[in-house]
Amino acid sequence: NMAGGQFAADRSFFLHLGGYDAGMRYYGGEEMEIGFRTWQCGGMIEFLPCSHVFHVFRSSTFWQGTNSGGVAYKVPAMDITRNKLRAAAVWMDEFAKLVEYASPPLGDGMTLGDLEPRRQLREKLKCKSFGWYLQNVAKGMFVPEVNGLKAGALRNAELNACVDTLGGRTPGLYPCHGQHGTQGLVIDGAGLVRSPLEMYAQCLTAQAPLGHGGERRLALRPCPERTRGPGLDEWSWQLDATTGA
């Protein structure tokens, strides 16, 4: 992928692939949408180190008469989230849930808009699946198993507090906010509890303390590569689907 306003393309081919998604707002997320679409629909993206691509950015002085900190205009964070979720919903197939779990929930009344025109474009161009993209383009990217994923937060009912990464690798309790982020967790089919905010590569473990005795403490550590066999007790969790415990 690349910055959505800093690239060069053959105009006719760019428009053939659908140009910009008119259903997105402001900017943010379009670079992912263009990147996925280009590769999945028969094109390619090349990085040319000696090329020169210019980006003319308007001054905030001449944009709606607002002072936006020296940039052209302010972009609400939730609109960027919406754009990314919109791109995922159209192009990422069963992997779209990974973006949803890693993003804050949209505000009341905010939707992804009409996705049908982009889905029809994808069908018309006979674009490949996102699984193909992962296998042939983003070959080195870690991708968790999406089957069997359950998402949510770990809540202490008595304290009304949730397990929170607190911005580090030693989770603690913090008032539940329901915005995913540092409190968002998923449990996969192997019983590993992964952190979406950490690209699903960090898992919750009950680490044994140094020495003998003492209570186990929660920690985030790189997820084990294998999901079965001895030595995985401190990594494996069970979810009671009935009680949520």
N, C-alpha and C positions, 0 to 999 in steps of 0.2 A: 504494500500500500504506500501511498504518498500523500503529501498535503493536498487537500482538495482544491486549492486555488493556485498551485505552483507546479504545473506540469504542462507539457506540450503534447498535443495529439493531432492526428489527422482528423480534420473537422467532420468530414462525411462519415468516417467510421465511428467517431465519438457520438455523433447524433444517431447513427444506425443502432448503436448499443443502448440508446435511451437518454443520452446527455446527462443532465442533472435530474435528480428525483424532485419533481415540483412539489411533492407532498412534504418535503423536509422544511424546517424553519431555520432562518438565520444561517449559521454554519456550524459544523461539528458533526462528525459521523458520515459526512458525504465522502470522505477519503476512503473509508472502509467499504461503503456501498459501491463506489466506482471501482475499487480494487477487486472486490469479490466478483462483480459483474463482468469486468474486463476479462479476468482469467476464466471464469466459468462459461463465458459465452463466446470463446474462440479467440480472444485477443491476448496480449501480453504487455507487461510493464518492464521497461528497461531503465536501468540507472546508468546515465552517461556522465561521468565525473567532470568532463571538460565542457559540458553544455552550459548555456546561460539562459535562464528563464527568469523574466522580470515579473514582479508582482506590484502593481500600483495600488497603494492603500490610501483611501481617502482620509483626510484629517477630521477629527471629531468636531472641529470648529464649524464645519460645513455640513454636519449631519444632524438634522432635526434640532439644531441649536442647543445640544446637550453637552455637558461636560462628562465624558465617559472615561476619564483617566488617560487621555492621550490616544486612545484607540478609536476606530471608526464608530463603533456602537457596542453597547453592552449586549451580551447574549445570555439570557436566563439559563442557568445550569440545567433546569428540568427540560428545556427544549433540546439541549444537547443529548440528554439521556433519551428523550423521545426519539430523536433521529437515529441513535444507535440501535434502539430496540426495533425501530421500523426496518432498518437495514437487516438486522438479524432475522426478523419475522419473514422477510421475503427470500433471503439468500442462504440462510444457515440451516435450514431443514430441522432435523431433530436436535441439532447442536444449539439452536436459538435459546433454549432454556438456560444455557450456561451464561449468556449475556443477561438474561432476566434476573437470575439469582445474584449476579454480581452488581446489579444496578439498583438504585433506590426506586421504590414504587412510584408510579406517576401520581400526580395530585388528582384530587376529585374533579371529575369532568374532563380530564385530559385523556385523549385516546391517540392511537397511532395513525388515525386518519384512514382514508380509503386505500387499501393495499392492492385492490384488484387490478388496477392498471399496470402496476409493476409485475404482478404475478402473470398477467397475460403477456407482458413483454418477455418475461423469462420463458414462457411456453412457446411463444412465437419464434424466439431465437434458438430454441432447443438447447438451452444451457445445461451444463453438467451439474451434478449434485455437489453439495458442500463436502461430502465425504471424498469426492474426487479431488477437490481443491486441497484438502488436508494431505492426501496421499501423493499428490503430484506437484504442488506449489509450496505449501508450508510444511515441508517434510520434517523439519526438525522440531516442530512445535509440540509441546506436551499437551495431550488432550485426554481428559478423564473419560472413563466409561459413562455414557449418558443413560444407559438403561438402568432402571431401578433407583435413580436419584430421588431423594426426598429433601426438601429445603425448608428452612425455618430458623428458629433461634432456640437456645437452651435457657429456659426461664426457671428461676427459683420462685415458686408460688408464694412462699411465706414472706420473702423480702421484696417481691415484685421487681426483681433485678435479673438481668440476663448476662450470660457469659459474653465477655467483650474482650477483644484483643488488646484494647487500651493502647493501640498503636505500636505494639511490640510483639514479642514472642512468648510472653508470660501472661496469659489471659487472667482476668479477674471479673468481678461483678460490677455492673453499672446499670442505672435505671434503664429499663427497656424502652427503646424508641421506635421500633418497628420499621426502620429505614434500611434494613439489611446492613451493608457496610461492615463495620467492625463487629457487628453482632450476627451477621449472616453466616450460616453454616449449611452444609449439605452432607447427608450420609449416603454413601454409595452402596451398591449391592454386596460389596465385600465387608461392610461394616466400618469402613474408614470414614471419619468425619473430616471433611475438607473445608478450607476457607476460600470462598469465591474471590475475596479481595486479594488473596495471595495467588491468583491464577490457578487455584485448585491444586497447587503443588505442595502446600503446607497442610499437615494433618494434626488434629487434636490428639494428644497422647497423655496418659496418666503416668508420668515419670516417677520412678522409684527414687527416693532421696538418697544422698550419699551416705555410706555407712549402713548401719542396721537400724531398723525401727523407723518410727515417724510416718507421717501421712504422705500419700502420693500427691503430687502437685500437677495441675494441668500445664501443658506447654504446647506450643506450636513448633513442629519439627518437619523437615522434609519427609514427605510420605514414602513409605517403603515401596520398593519396586514390586515385590511379590506380595500377594494378598492372601496366600494360604501357607500353612506350615507352622512349625514351632517358632516360638519367640515373638509372636504377634499379639499376645494377650493385651499388652499395654496400648495397642493401636486399635483393637477391635471393639466396637460398641454395638449394642442392640437397642432397637427402637420398638417399643410396644405400640403397634398401630392403633390399638383400641384406646389406650389412655394418653398416648403421646409421651410417655415417660421412657 
